[in-house]
């Protein structure tokens, strides 16, 4: 995304965002107070986790605790990492995995080749006081120099030059993805969260769908998406198609897909609030069960108590205090299907986050956009 966006509310001088089958028409939502629009980091996961503090049931605790998968990122990365900043802020790497294995094979639209890629990558910076946040999407097609890394099985993978960003995950999993992001940003990732296709689809269905308004027709046979301009309540399969489509919007690049993903995350968080799921114990348990089966975390977050504490620390961040941008890039002159980092502007983004400051407007002005801004109105 880029800086043609308007300043993000609550963070002066920061850019914000507009905040597979035939579609089903959905009801229009009543206007909501801005205070009700809560930030959910990977909203489909956090929505079901926050409730756990009120369950009080041992069975529920052990059942959900057993769902969670975690990886020991810290041991794999060792001590050669950016310095941990102890100022009350947090940095979280959130990945959407497009593994073709198991239940994801049909959803991914490809063969199970034993590998996976990071179809979505976001650095979430939660500012000191946990009242506002910035989310920086990293295009998966960015050409980078990947550092040498050791995966969580202890295998070492050599450095590589001029490769796509998402090759880090397919090469060495979560640890190599974190290592690569830390190399790009010089910012230490305090936590890691990963969500897969199948869990995302199921959670949207359990919510009863998510209403969105499209300002243009979107049709992409590759992601099985066919939406006319207008308001729709997307089921899980359609929602997955929306966040994965790249050929149906804008210039067909990954940058346009990122803009749709950012808009949908806001719509998803709004739907959680709108439905009042936090007052419905059964709905909350179902969401928590799906969410904990869907997420893979770093070992520090690998328990219900840790996830509950983490999510509770974020639920007060309203969307008016949230900024979403894309790492500054330009199209690769050698291949328009790839992008390259605009280093001077990217440094402005990472320096601002490192010092717990708002991202300056100048950091994203004049960068490649994907031309899909405003195609989906999250409400």
SVG drawing of the C-alpha trace seen along z (x, -y; Angstrom):
<svg xmlns="http://www.w3.org/2000/svg" viewBox="-30 -15 55 49">
<polyline fill="none" stroke="black" stroke-width="0.4" points="0.0,0.0 1.1,-3.5 0.8,-7.0 -2.1,-8.1 -4.0,-7.0 -5.4,-9.6 -3.8,-10.2 -4.6,-7.4 -6.9,-8.6 -5.2,-8.8 -1.7,-8.7 -1.1,-12.2 0.7,-12.2 0.4,-8.5 -1.2,-6.9 -4.3,-4.8 -6.6,-2.6 -10.1,-2.5 -11.4,-1.4 -15.3,18.6 -18.6,18.8 -21.3,16.3 -21.8,14.0 -24.7,14.0 -26.3,10.6 -25.9,9.7 -27.8,7.3 -26.5,3.8 -25.1,3.3 -26.4,0.6 -23.9,-2.2 -21.5,-1.3 -19.8,-3.6 -16.1,-4.0 -15.4,-2.8 -16.8,0.6 -14.3,1.2 -11.7,3.3 -8.3,4.3 -7.8,8.1 -4.3,9.2 -5.1,11.9 -8.7,11.2 -9.9,14.8 -7.6,16.1 -7.8,13.5 -11.6,13.3 -12.0,16.8 -9.2,16.5 -10.0,13.4 -13.1,15.1 -11.0,17.8 -10.5,15.8 -14.1,16.1 -14.7,19.8 -13.5,21.2 -13.8,24.7 -10.9,27.1 -12.1,29.2 -12.2,26.1 -8.8,25.0 -7.1,28.4 -9.1,28.9 -8.1,25.6 -4.6,25.8 -4.1,29.1 -5.1,27.5 -2.3,25.0 0.8,25.7 4.0,23.8 7.6,23.6 10.7,22.6 11.9,19.7 14.3,18.3 16.4,21.4 16.6,21.7 17.6,18.0 20.2,17.9 21.7,14.7 22.6,13.0 19.5,10.9 18.5,7.3 18.5,5.9 15.2,6.4 13.7,3.0 12.3,2.8 10.0,-0.2 6.6,1.5 6.1,1.9 5.8,5.2 6.5,6.5 4.7,9.5 5.3,11.3 2.0,12.6 2.1,15.1 -0.7,16.6 0.5,20.0 -0.5,21.5 0.6,25.0 -0.9,27.4 -0.9,30.3 -3.9,32.0 -7.1,30.0 -5.4,27.0 -4.7,28.8 -8.1,28.0 -8.1,24.5 -4.6,23.7 -5.4,24.6 -2.1,26.5 -0.3,29.7 0.9,31.0 4.6,30.7 5.6,31.0 6.3,27.3 4.5,24.2 4.8,20.5 4.0,17.3 1.1,16.0 0.6,13.2 3.2,11.5 2.6,8.6 4.8,6.9 2.4,5.7 3.9,3.0 1.9,2.4 3.0,-0.9 3.8,-1.5 0.7,-1.5 -1.1,0.8 -3.6,-1.9 -2.6,-2.0 -0.8,0.1 0.8,0.0 0.6,3.0 3.2,3.2 2.5,5.8 5.5,7.3 4.8,8.3 5.6,11.9 7.0,11.2 9.7,8.8 13.1,9.7 15.5,9.8 18.8,11.2 17.9,14.0 20.3,14.6 21.7,17.9 19.3,19.4 18.7,22.5 15.3,24.0 13.6,25.4 14.9,28.9 18.5,27.7 19.1,27.8 21.1,24.8 20.1,23.2 22.6,21.1 22.1,17.5 20.7,16.6 20.7,13.5 17.9,12.1 15.2,14.5 11.5,13.9 10.6,13.0 8.3,15.9 11.1,18.4 12.3,17.9 9.4,19.7 9.3,22.5 13.1,23.0 13.3,23.0 9.9,22.5 9.0,20.1 12.5,19.5 13.9,18.6 10.9,16.3 11.6,14.5 15.3,14.3 14.6,12.8 12.2,10.2 14.7,9.2 17.4,8.9 15.1,6.7 13.9,4.5 16.7,4.6 13.8,5.0 13.5,7.9 10.2,9.9 8.9,10.5 6.3,13.0 5.3,15.1 1.7,16.1 0.8,18.2 -2.7,18.9 -3.6,21.5 -6.2,21.6 -8.6,24.2 -8.9,22.6 -9.5,19.2 -12.3,20.5 -13.9,22.3 -13.8,19.4 -15.5,17.1 -18.3,19.7 -18.7,19.9 -19.2,16.2 -22.0,16.5 -20.0,14.8 -18.5,11.3 -20.2,8.4 -18.2,6.3 -19.0,3.8 -17.2,4.1 -17.0,0.9 -16.2,2.9 -16.9,6.4 -14.2,8.9 -13.9,12.1 -10.9,14.4 -11.3,18.0 -8.0,18.9 -9.3,18.0 -12.9,19.1 -14.2,15.6 -17.0,13.9 -18.5,10.8 -20.6,8.1 -20.1,4.5 -22.3,4.1 -22.8,5.4 -22.2,9.1 -21.9,11.4 -19.0,13.6 -18.8,17.2 -15.5,18.8 -14.7,19.9 -15.5,16.6 -13.5,14.7 -10.5,16.9 -10.9,16.2 -11.0,12.4 -7.8,12.3 -6.0,14.5 -7.1,13.0 -4.5,11.0 -5.8,11.3 -9.3,9.9 -8.3,6.5 -6.0,3.6 -3.0,4.3 -3.0,8.0 0.0,7.8 0.5,9.0 0.3,5.3 -3.4,5.2 -4.1,8.4 -2.5,6.8 -4.9,3.9 -7.8,6.4 -6.4,8.3 -6.0,5.2 -9.6,4.1 -11.0,7.6 -9.2,7.8 -10.9,4.6 -14.3,6.0 -13.7,9.3 -12.9,7.5 -16.0,5.3 -18.2,8.4 -16.9,10.0 -18.0,6.9 -21.2,6.5 -22.5,10.0 -21.8,9.7 -20.0,13.0 -18.3,11.9 -21.6,12.3 -22.5,15.7 -20.5,18.5 -21.2,21.2 -20.2,19.0 -17.1,17.9 -16.1,21.5 -16.6,22.5 -14.4,19.6 -11.8,20.3 -11.7,24.0 -11.3,23.1 -8.9,20.3 -6.5,22.4 -6.5,25.2 -5.7,22.7 -2.8,20.8 0.8,21.7 2.7,19.5 6.2,19.0 6.8,21.0 6.2,18.0 2.6,17.8 2.1,21.6 -0.5,21.9 -4.1,20.7 -3.0,18.5 -0.3,16.8 -2.5,16.3 -5.3,15.0 -3.0,12.5 -1.6,11.4 -5.0,10.9 -6.4,9.1 -3.5,6.7 -4.6,5.9 -8.4,5.8 -8.5,2.1 -6.9,1.0 -9.7,-0.4 -9.5,-0.6 -9.3,-4.4 -6.0,-3.9 -4.7,-1.4 -2.6,-2.2 -2.1,0.3 0.6,-0.3 2.7,1.8 6.5,1.9 7.7,-0.7 8.5,1.0 8.8,0.3 8.1,2.7 11.2,4.6 12.3,3.2 13.4,6.7 10.1,8.4 6.9,6.5 5.6,9.5 8.2,8.8 8.9,5.8 12.1,4.5 12.5,2.6 12.7,-1.1 15.4,-1.2 15.4,-4.8 11.7,-4.9 11.6,-1.4 14.3,-2.6 12.0,-5.4 9.2,-2.9 11.5,-0.6 13.3,-3.4 9.9,-4.9 8.8,-1.6 12.1,-0.8 11.7,-4.1 8.0,-3.6 7.0,-6.5 4.3,-6.9 5.2,-6.0 5.8,-9.3 3.7,-10.0 6.8,-10.6 7.8,-6.9 5.0,-5.7 4.5,-8.5 5.3,-7.7 5.6,-3.9 4.0,-1.1 0.4,-0.5 -1.2,2.3 -4.2,0.0 -6.7,1.9 -7.3,-0.7 -11.0,-1.2 -12.2,1.9 -13.4,3.3 -15.0,1.0 -14.8,2.5 -17.5,0.2"/>
</svg>
